[in-house]
Amino acid sequence: MNINLKLLQDERLPADERQRITASISQETRRLQRMVGELLDVSRLDSGAGIQLELGTTNLAEVVEYATATVRAQLDDKHLTLDLQLPPNLPPARADVEKTTWVLINLLANAIRYSPAASG
């Protein structure tokens, strides 16, 4: 993220590139905030307090689309592509949207982090 901040300070950078970098920093900030929340949840589990789930009808396609959009900048930075294949008739599920999204974002972020960069 520090390299993005330095690039953002370069006034020679085109406006559209600044927008992309700003969006990337914003997404990363949200991801870090979610991670802190997750750490707090893990702490609660360790202490025996448990995690409260807010179950509801969940559109899994929207969860997947949000999670993939969140990690898009990380994919781009490593020149990776994500082949997303969701069935058109994916039924709703009963889940905690926020926590399900956290799990998926973490899985994707870890997969990207530990994947070699594509030559590009």
N, C-alpha and C positions, 0 to 999 in steps of 0.2 A: 504494500500500500504506500510506503514511503516514496517509491519511484513514481507512483501516480501523482502524489502531491507535488513532487519536484517538477514533473511534466506540466502539471496544471499551472504552476507559477511562471512557466515560459510563455511570454506574451506572443511569441511567434507561432504558437500552436493554433491551428484552425479552430473556430468556434465549435464545429460539430465534434471534433476530437475532445475538446474540453468537456462537452456535454456527456460524451461516452465515459470519460474518466470520472466525472462527477457522479454519474449514475453507478459506476462500479464501486466508488468509495462509499456511496450511500448503501448499496446492497451489502457490502462487506461489513459496514457498521451495524446494519440490522442483523446480519448473521452472527456477529460477535455478541450482540445483545441477547440473541436467542441462546447462544452458547453459555453465557453467564446464567441465564434462566435455567438451563439444563443442569449446570453445575449446582445450582441451588436445589433443584429437584433431586439430584443424586445425593446431596447432603441430607435432604429430608428423608430419603430412603434409608441412608446409613444410620440415621438417628431413630429410625422406626416410625417416623411420622407419616410416611407414605405420600403418594402423589395423587392429587385430586384430578380425575378425568372429567371433562365436560363432553359427554357423549351426545352426538346428534347425527342426523342424516348428513352425510358428507359426499360431495361430488369428487371422486378420486381423480378424475381427469383434471379438474381445476387445481387440486393439490399438486399433482405431478407437474402441470404447466407452471405453477408458481415456483415450485422448487427448482425446476430446470432454468427458469428465467433468473432466479437468484444466483445460480452458479455460472450463468452464461459468460460473464467476464473472465472467470477463471478458466473456462474452456477456451475462450478466445486467446487468452494470454499464453496458453500452451499449444495453441493451434490444434486443439482436439475437437472432434465432432461427437455429438451424442445422437445415436439412432433411437429415437423415441417411437415406439409402436404400441399405441393404445387401441384396443378394440372400440369400434364406433358405438357399441351398445353396452359399454361398461356400466353396470348397475351402481346405484348409490350404496354406500356402506355406512354402518353405524360406527363412528369413531370420534376421537377428539381431534378436530381439524388442526389445531395449533401444534399439538405434540406429534401427530402423524407427519405434519410438514417438517418439523424439526428433525425427526428421524431421517426422513428422505433427504433433506438438505445435507445432513451430516454424512450420510452414506455417499451421496454424490460428491461432496467436497473431498472426502477421504479418497474416493476412487480417482478423482482428478489429481489430488496432491501426490499420490503414489504411482501415477501413470507417467511414463516418460513423455516428454514433449514431442509432438510430431514435427517432422522436418517440414519447414514451410518457408 
